[in-house]
Amino acid sequence: MLFIEPAFPANQREFARALASIGAHVLGIGERPYDWIDDEAKGWLGGYQQIASVTDESALEWAVRNAQSRMWIDRLEATVEAHILPAAHVRERCTIPGISARTAYLCRDKVAMKEVLRHAGVPTSTSAGVSSTPEARDFTDAVGFPVIIKPRAAAGALGTFCAGNPEELEAAARASGLADGATVAIEEFIEGHEGFYDTLTIEGRIAHDFISHYFPNVLEAMRARWISPQIIATNRMDALAYAEVKEMGRQVVKSLGIGTAATHME
């Protein structure tokens, strides 16, 4: 199998280690020279191809087809969010099984994902994609304050701003690049307890799942860096409230077309 960026960031090497430990023949594709990879990690790799950028789909496709010319490739996998969509596009062009480009796009683009989930009956906050400050003002005129402005595709709460009035909206528009024409997601800010619903899904069937509580909420933890966030797992999976969470999770997996993958829902 081909694994994108087996050495950076540092925790990526653990995926290569785990795959090698169960007998997978792992070939790496990355941006760093092979000599920069430590000897232990090299021992988990059966080969390595350096390219200029793993988000450059042309370069990534070249590396994949080069590997395919020498051996059968069962999988092309990535775990870094910015690599997911390029990997999916190349996977489809090279006819390698795995997450489709549609599913990868929906899992990355917050606005498109919410539209699909709303259509499927999954409750979500009101949201839209906007590319100018006047469009954001129109949204708040219709929905009200407070609102969240964030990148359409990002990780965690990076680049996320909360606006509780028109002045804060203007400031968030400038800070996010919206005022300069950047396209962002805007949505109503719904306050409540946050948690995770994570699964291992095989061919669309949830084979393993677990629920965790997050303290404090993500936005607060990202803004107040002195806080050490706590994640608390529960074993009360059959409780009524958790049963509702699990059912919602099943709807999400089905609606987004997730086949075989790990999932993380907040």
C-alpha positions as YAML, in Angstrom:
chain: A
units: angstrom
residues:
- id: 1
  name: MET
  ca: [0.00, 0.00, 0.00]
- id: 2
  name: LEU
  ca: [0.99, 3.64, -0.49]
- id: 3
  name: PHE
  ca: [0.99, 5.93, 2.54]
- id: 4
  name: ILE
  ca: [1.26, 9.70, 2.11]
- id: 5
  name: GLU
  ca: [3.78, 11.52, 4.30]
- id: 6
  name: PRO
  ca: [5.05, 8.70, 6.56]
- id: 7
  name: ALA
  ca: [7.48, 10.98, 8.43]
- id: 8
  name: PHE
  ca: [5.84, 14.39, 8.91]
- id: 9
  name: PRO
  ca: [4.33, 15.42, 11.21]
- id: 10
  name: ALA
  ca: [6.15, 13.21, 13.71]
- id: 11
  name: ASN
  ca: [3.13, 11.08, 14.65]
- id: 12
  name: GLN
  ca: [2.78, 9.94, 11.03]
- id: 13
  name: ARG
  ca: [5.55, 7.40, 11.56]
- id: 14
  name: GLU
  ca: [3.28, 5.54, 13.98]
- id: 15
  name: PHE
  ca: [0.85, 4.74, 11.18]
- id: 16
  name: ALA
  ca: [3.70, 3.27, 9.15]
- id: 17
  name: ARG
  ca: [4.79, 1.28, 12.20]
- id: 18
  name: ALA
  ca: [1.32, -0.09, 12.85]
- id: 19
  name: LEU
  ca: [0.75, -1.04, 9.21]
- id: 20
  name: ALA
  ca: [4.11, -2.81, 9.00]
- id: 21
  name: SER
  ca: [3.42, -4.64, 12.27]
- id: 22
  name: ILE
  ca: [0.37, -6.38, 10.77]
- id: 23
  name: GLY
  ca: [2.21, -7.40, 7.62]
- id: 24
  name: ALA
  ca: [1.39, -4.58, 5.23]
- id: 25
  name: HIS
  ca: [4.02, -3.72, 2.62]
- id: 26
  name: VAL
  ca: [4.15, 0.05, 3.06]
- id: 27
  name: LEU
  ca: [5.56, 2.42, 0.46]
- id: 28
  name: GLY
  ca: [5.85, 6.08, 1.42]
- id: 29
  name: ILE
  ca: [5.23, 9.20, -0.66]
- id: 30
  name: GLY
  ca: [6.40, 12.44, 0.90]
- id: 31
  name: GLU
  ca: [7.95, 15.85, 0.47]
- id: 32
  name: ARG
  ca: [11.07, 15.25, 2.59]
- id: 33
  name: PRO
  ca: [14.28, 13.62, 1.39]
- id: 34
  name: TYR
  ca: [14.60, 9.96, 2.26]
- id: 35
  name: ASP
  ca: [17.75, 10.71, 4.26]
- id: 36
  name: TRP
  ca: [15.72, 12.85, 6.64]
- id: 37
  name: ILE
  ca: [13.68, 9.83, 7.76]
- id: 38
  name: ASP
  ca: [15.04, 8.12, 10.86]
- id: 39
  name: ASP
  ca: [16.44, 4.60, 10.57]
- id: 40
  name: GLU
  ca: [13.64, 2.99, 12.56]
- id: 41
  name: ALA
  ca: [10.96, 4.48, 10.29]
- id: 42
  name: LYS
  ca: [12.95, 3.45, 7.22]
- id: 43
  name: GLY
  ca: [12.75, -0.12, 8.50]
- id: 44
  name: TRP
  ca: [8.94, 0.03, 8.30]
- id: 45
  name: LEU
  ca: [8.95, 1.22, 4.70]
- id: 46
  name: GLY
  ca: [9.46, -1.01, 1.69]
- id: 47
  name: GLY
  ca: [10.20, 2.02, -0.48]
- id: 48
  name: TYR
  ca: [9.86, 5.79, -0.62]
- id: 49
  name: GLN
  ca: [9.22, 8.39, -3.33]
- id: 50
  name: GLN
  ca: [9.91, 12.08, -2.75]
- id: 51
  name: ILE
  ca: [7.82, 14.64, -4.64]
- id: 52
  name: ALA
  ca: [7.67, 18.43, -4.40]
- id: 53
  name: SER
  ca: [4.18, 18.55, -2.84]
- id: 54
  name: VAL
  ca: [1.77, 15.79, -1.85]
- id: 55
  name: THR
  ca: [-1.13, 18.18, -2.48]
- id: 56
  name: ASP
  ca: [-0.02, 18.59, -6.11]
- id: 57
  name: GLU
  ca: [-2.31, 16.01, -7.70]
- id: 58
  name: SER
  ca: [-0.20, 15.72, -10.86]
- id: 59
  name: ALA
  ca: [2.93, 14.94, -8.86]
- id: 60
  name: LEU
  ca: [1.05, 12.58, -6.57]
- id: 61
  name: GLU
  ca: [-0.50, 10.75, -9.52]
- id: 62
  name: TRP
  ca: [2.94, 10.38, -11.13]
- id: 63
  name: ALA
  ca: [4.30, 8.79, -7.94]
- id: 64
  name: VAL
  ca: [1.32, 6.44, -7.66]
- id: 65
  name: ARG
  ca: [1.50, 5.31, -11.29]
- id: 66
  name: ASN
  ca: [5.25, 4.83, -10.95]
- id: 67
  name: ALA
  ca: [4.61, 2.46, -8.04]
- id: 68
  name: GLN
  ca: [1.82, 0.72, -9.96]
- id: 69
  name: SER
  ca: [4.20, 0.05, -12.85]
- id: 70
  name: ARG
  ca: [6.32, -2.03, -10.50]
- id: 71
  name: MET
  ca: [3.79, -3.81, -8.28]
- id: 72
  name: TRP
  ca: [0.11, -4.17, -7.38]
- id: 73
  name: ILE
  ca: [-1.11, -1.33, -5.14]
- id: 74
  name: ASP
  ca: [-4.07, -2.21, -2.91]
- id: 75
  name: ARG
  ca: [-4.51, 1.10, -1.13]
- id: 76
  name: LEU
  ca: [-3.55, 4.78, -1.21]
- id: 77
  name: GLU
  ca: [-4.06, 6.30, 2.23]
- id: 78
  name: ALA
  ca: [-3.61, 9.65, 3.95]
- id: 79
  name: THR
  ca: [-4.41, 10.81, 7.47]
- id: 80
  name: VAL
  ca: [-3.60, 14.55, 7.31]
- id: 81
  name: GLU
  ca: [-6.78, 16.49, 6.48]
- id: 82
  name: ALA
  ca: [-5.17, 18.61, 3.76]
- id: 83
  name: HIS
  ca: [-4.08, 15.42, 1.96]
- id: 84
  name: ILE
  ca: [-7.47, 13.67, 1.98]
- id: 85
  name: LEU
  ca: [-9.02, 15.23, -1.12]
- id: 86
  name: PRO
  ca: [-5.92, 15.07, -3.37]
- id: 87
  name: ALA
  ca: [-5.50, 11.42, -2.37]
- id: 88
  name: ALA
  ca: [-9.15, 10.70, -3.23]
- id: 89
  name: HIS
  ca: [-8.86, 12.32, -6.68]
- id: 90
  name: VAL
  ca: [-5.70, 10.38, -7.49]
- id: 91
  name: ARG
  ca: [-7.16, 7.18, -6.05]
- id: 92
  name: GLU
  ca: [-10.09, 7.39, -8.47]
- id: 93
  name: ARG
  ca: [-7.89, 8.20, -11.47]
- id: 94
  name: CYS
  ca: [-5.62, 5.27, -10.66]
- id: 95
  name: THR
  ca: [-8.59, 2.92, -9.90]
- id: 96
  name: ILE
  ca: [-7.48, 2.16, -6.35]
- id: 97
  name: PRO
  ca: [-10.26, 1.22, -3.87]
- id: 98
  name: GLY
  ca: [-11.04, 3.61, -1.04]
- id: 99
  name: ILE
  ca: [-12.95, 6.72, -0.07]
- id: 100
  name: SER
  ca: [-14.49, 8.41, -3.10]
- id: 101
  name: ALA
  ca: [-13.71, 11.98, -4.13]
- id: 102
  name: ARG
  ca: [-17.34, 12.92, -3.42]
- id: 103
  name: THR
  ca: [-17.18, 11.60, 0.13]
- id: 104
  name: ALA
  ca: [-13.78, 13.20, 0.73]
- id: 105
  name: TYR
  ca: [-15.10, 16.54, -0.52]
- id: 106
  name: LEU
  ca: [-18.18, 16.39, 1.67]
- id: 107
  name: CYS
  ca: [-16.11, 15.49, 4.72]
- id: 108
  name: ARG
  ca: [-13.84, 18.48, 4.08]
- id: 109
  name: ASP
  ca: [-16.22, 21.22, 2.93]
- id: 110
  name: LYS
  ca: [-18.35, 22.33, 5.88]
- id: 111
  name: VAL
  ca: [-21.05, 24.06, 3.80]
- id: 112
  name: ALA
  ca: [-21.54, 21.22, 1.32]
- id: 113
  name: MET
  ca: [-21.57, 18.65, 4.12]
- id: 114
  name: LYS
  ca: [-24.29, 20.45, 6.05]
- id: 115
  name: GLU
  ca: [-26.43, 20.81, 2.93]
- id: 116
  name: VAL
  ca: [-26.28, 17.06, 2.31]
- id: 117
  name: LEU
  ca: [-26.99, 16.24, 5.96]
- id: 118
  name: ARG
  ca: [-29.96, 18.63, 6.13]
- id: 119
  name: HIS
  ca: [-31.40, 17.03, 3.00]
- id: 120
  name: ALA
  ca: [-31.06, 13.63, 4.71]
- id: 121
  name: GLY
  ca: [-32.91, 14.85, 7.81]
- id: 122
  name: VAL
  ca: [-29.89, 15.18, 10.09]
- id: 123
  name: PRO
  ca: [-30.31, 18.28, 12.30]
- id: 124
  name: THR
  ca: [-27.57, 20.85, 11.69]
- id: 125
  name: SER
  ca: [-27.08, 24.54, 12.35]
- id: 126
  name: THR
  ca: [-28.21, 26.97, 9.65]
- id: 127
  name: SER
  ca: [-25.20, 27.72, 7.45]
- id: 128
  name: ALA
  ca: [-24.09, 29.12, 4.12]
- id: 129
  name: GLY
  ca: [-21.03, 29.83, 2.03]
- id: 130
  name: VAL
  ca: [-20.31, 33.55, 1.64]
- id: 131
  name: SER
  ca: [-17.58, 35.44, -0.23]
- id: 132
  name: SER
  ca: [-18.18, 39.05, 0.83]
- id: 133
  name: THR
  ca: [-18.99, 41.03, 3.96]
- id: 134
  name: PRO
  ca: [-22.41, 42.13, 2.59]
- id: 135
  name: GLU
  ca: [-23.34, 38.47, 2.08]
- id: 136
  name: ALA
  ca: [-22.39, 37.80, 5.72]
- id: 137
  name: ARG
  ca: [-24.55, 40.74, 6.81]
- id: 138
  name: ASP
  ca: [-27.48, 39.32, 4.81]
- id: 139
  name: PHE
  ca: [-27.02, 36.01, 6.63]
- id: 140
  name: THR
  ca: [-27.11, 37.65, 10.08]
- id: 141
  name: ASP
  ca: [-30.15, 39.70, 9.05]
- id: 142
  name: ALA
  ca: [-31.96, 36.42, 8.33]
- id: 143
  name: VAL
  ca: [-30.57, 34.23, 11.12]
- id: 144
  name: GLY
  ca: [-29.47, 36.69, 13.81]
- id: 145
  name: PHE
  ca: [-26.43, 36.77, 16.09]
- id: 146
  name: PRO
  ca: [-24.22, 35.16, 17.28]
- id: 147
  name: VAL
  ca: [-22.64, 33.51, 14.24]
- id: 148
  name: ILE
  ca: [-19.47, 31.57, 13.51]
- id: 149
  name: ILE
  ca: [-17.19, 32.36, 10.56]
- id: 150
  name: LYS
  ca: [-14.64, 29.71, 9.62]
- id: 151
  name: PRO
  ca: [-12.81, 28.23, 6.62]
- id: 152
  name: ARG
  ca: [-14.89, 25.90, 4.46]
- id: 153
  name: ALA
  ca: [-12.18, 23.26, 4.90]
- id: 154
  name: ALA
  ca: [-10.00, 23.32, 8.02]
- id: 155
  name: ALA
  ca: [-8.98, 21.28, 11.05]
- id: 156
  name: GLY
  ca: [-10.18, 21.86, 14.60]
- id: 157
  name: ALA
  ca: [-11.15, 25.45, 15.36]
- id: 158
  name: LEU
  ca: [-8.27, 27.03, 13.44]
- id: 159
  name: GLY
  ca: [-9.29, 30.23, 11.68]
- id: 160
  name: THR
  ca: [-12.67, 30.24, 13.46]
- id: 161
  name: PHE
  ca: [-14.25, 33.48, 14.69]
- id: 162
  name: CYS
  ca: [-17.39, 34.12, 16.73]
- id: 163
  name: ALA
  ca: [-19.34, 37.34, 16.12]
- id: 164
  name: GLY
  ca: [-22.05, 38.49, 18.48]
- id: 165
  name: ASN
  ca: [-22.85, 41.87, 16.91]
- id: 166
  name: PRO
  ca: [-22.27, 43.87, 13.69]
- id: 167
  name: GLU
  ca: [-18.95, 45.29, 14.90]
- id: 168
  name: GLU
  ca: [-17.56, 41.84, 15.70]
- id: 169
  name: LEU
  ca: [-18.83, 40.60, 12.34]
- id: 170
  name: GLU
  ca: [-16.84, 43.31, 10.55]
- id: 171
  name: ALA
  ca: [-13.73, 42.40, 12.56]
- id: 172
  name: ALA
  ca: [-14.19, 38.68, 11.82]
- id: 173
  name: ALA
  ca: [-14.63, 39.45, 8.12]
- id: 174
  name: ARG
  ca: [-11.30, 41.27, 8.07]
- id: 175
  name: ALA
  ca: [-9.47, 38.62, 10.12]
- id: 176
  name: SER
  ca: [-10.80, 35.70, 8.07]
- id: 177
  name: GLY
  ca: [-10.09, 37.33, 4.68]
- id: 178
  name: LEU
  ca: [-13.79, 37.49, 3.87]
- id: 179
  name: ALA
  ca: [-13.55, 41.27, 3.49]
- id: 180
  name: ASP
  ca: [-10.96, 40.67, 0.76]
- id: 181
  name: GLY
  ca: [-13.11, 38.17, -1.14]
- id: 182
  name: ALA
  ca: [-12.17, 34.86, 0.51]
- id: 183
  name: THR
  ca: [-14.98, 32.30, 0.56]
- id: 184
  name: VAL
  ca: [-15.83, 31.13, 4.07]
- id: 185
  name: ALA
  ca: [-18.52, 29.24, 5.92]
- id: 186
  name: ILE
  ca: [-20.91, 31.17, 8.15]
- id: 187
  name: GLU
  ca: [-23.36, 29.49, 10.50]
- id: 188
  name: GLU
  ca: [-25.52, 30.18, 13.49]
- id: 189
  name: PHE
  ca: [-23.66, 29.67, 16.76]
- id: 190
  name: ILE
  ca: [-25.43, 27.08, 18.89]
- id: 191
  name: GLU
  ca: [-24.02, 26.71, 22.37]
- id: 192
  name: GLY
  ca: [-24.17, 23.38, 24.14]
- id: 193
  name: HIS
  ca: [-22.16, 20.47, 25.44]
- id: 194
  name: GLU
  ca: [-19.66, 19.07, 22.93]
- id: 195
  name: GLY
  ca: [-18.61, 15.50, 22.45]
- id: 196
  name: PHE
  ca: [-17.20, 13.05, 19.93]
- id: 197
  name: TYR
  ca: [-18.81, 10.12, 18.21]
- id: 198
  name: ASP
  ca: [-16.09, 8.05, 16.55]
- id: 199
  name: THR
  ca: [-16.44, 4.88, 14.52]
- id: 200
  name: LEU
  ca: [-14.62, 2.23, 12.57]
- id: 201
  name: THR
  ca: [-16.87, 1.67, 9.57]
- id: 202
  name: ILE
  ca: [-16.53, -1.30, 7.22]
- id: 203
  name: GLU
  ca: [-18.39, -1.19, 3.89]
- id: 204
  name: GLY
  ca: [-20.86, 1.28, 5.35]
- id: 205
  name: ARG
  ca: [-21.48, -0.74, 8.51]
- id: 206
  name: ILE
  ca: [-20.35, 0.64, 11.87]
- id: 207
  name: ALA
  ca: [-18.25, -2.19, 13.30]
- id: 208
  name: HIS
  ca: [-16.97, -0.32, 16.36]
- id: 209
  name: ASP
  ca: [-17.93, 2.98, 17.96]
- id: 210
  name: PHE
  ca: [-17.28, 5.04, 21.05]
- id: 211
  name: ILE
  ca: [-18.52, 8.28, 22.55]
- id: 212
  name: SER
  ca: [-16.44, 10.87, 24.39]
- id: 213
  name: HIS
  ca: [-17.16, 14.12, 26.21]
- id: 214
  name: TYR
  ca: [-15.01, 17.20, 25.57]
- id: 215
  name: PHE
  ca: [-14.21, 19.71, 28.32]
- id: 216
  name: PRO
  ca: [-14.19, 22.64, 27.72]
- id: 217
  name: ASN
  ca: [-15.82, 23.19, 24.33]
- id: 218
  name: VAL
  ca: [-13.44, 23.22, 21.37]
- id: 219
  name: LEU
  ca: [-13.61, 26.94, 20.57]
- id: 220
  name: GLU
  ca: [-12.88, 27.90, 24.18]
- id: 221
  name: ALA
  ca: [-9.99, 25.44, 24.41]
- id: 222
  name: MET
  ca: [-8.44, 26.76, 21.18]
- id: 223
  name: ARG
  ca: [-8.72, 30.40, 22.31]
- id: 224
  name: ALA
  ca: [-7.49, 29.94, 25.91]
- id: 225
  name: ARG
  ca: [-4.30, 27.96, 25.39]
- id: 226
  name: TRP
  ca: [-3.55, 27.72, 29.11]
- id: 227
  name: ILE
  ca: [-6.45, 25.27, 29.37]
- id: 228
  name: SER
  ca: [-5.54, 21.59, 29.13]
- id: 229
  name: PRO
  ca: [-8.56, 20.04, 27.33]
- id: 230
  name: GLN
  ca: [-9.94, 16.83, 28.78]
- id: 231
  name: ILE
  ca: [-11.58, 14.03, 26.78]
- id: 232
  name: ILE
  ca: [-13.66, 11.60, 28.83]
- id: 233
  name: ALA
  ca: [-14.92, 8.38, 27.23]
- id: 234
  name: THR
  ca: [-18.16, 6.78, 28.35]
- id: 235
  name: ASN
  ca: [-19.14, 3.12, 28.58]
- id: 236
  name: ARG
  ca: [-22.87, 3.95, 28.80]
- id: 237
  name: MET
  ca: [-23.37, 3.30, 25.10]
- id: 238
  name: ASP
  ca: [-26.91, 1.96, 25.56]
- id: 239
  name: ALA
  ca: [-28.26, 5.00, 27.41]
- id: 240
  name: LEU
  ca: [-31.13, 6.73, 25.58]
- id: 241
  name: ALA
  ca: [-29.24, 9.95, 24.83]
- id: 242
  name: TYR
  ca: [-26.30, 8.00, 23.43]
- id: 243
  name: ALA
  ca: [-28.62, 5.81, 21.36]
- id: 244
  name: GLU
  ca: [-29.85, 8.99, 19.66]
- id: 245
  name: VAL
  ca: [-26.25, 10.06, 19.00]
- id: 246
  name: LYS
  ca: [-25.46, 6.66, 17.52]
- id: 247
  name: GLU
  ca: [-28.49, 6.79, 15.23]
- id: 248
  name: MET
  ca: [-27.48, 10.25, 14.04]
- id: 249
  name: GLY
  ca: [-23.99, 8.90, 13.38]
- id: 250
  name: ARG
  ca: [-25.40, 6.10, 11.26]
- id: 251
  name: GLN
  ca: [-27.35, 8.66, 9.23]
- id: 252
  name: VAL
  ca: [-24.18, 10.68, 8.67]
- id: 253
  name: VAL
  ca: [-22.18, 7.64, 7.53]
- id: 254
  name: LYS
  ca: [-24.93, 6.72, 5.06]
- id: 255
  name: SER
  ca: [-25.53, 10.26, 3.80]
- id: 256
  name: LEU
  ca: [-21.87, 11.00, 3.15]
- id: 257
  name: GLY
  ca: [-21.27, 7.65, 1.50]
- id: 258
  name: ILE
  ca: [-18.57, 6.52, 3.92]
- id: 259
  name: GLY
  ca: [-17.55, 2.94, 3.12]
- id: 260
  name: THR
  ca: [-14.51, 1.62, 4.96]
- id: 261
  name: ALA
  ca: [-12.85, 4.26, 7.12]
- id: 262
  name: ALA
  ca: [-12.40, 5.66, 10.57]
- id: 263
  name: THR
  ca: [-14.78, 8.53, 11.29]
- id: 264
  name: HIS
  ca: [-14.70, 11.40, 13.79]
- id: 265
  name: MET
  ca: [-17.82, 13.46, 14.45]
- id: 266
  name: GLU
  ca: [-18.04, 16.37, 16.87]
...
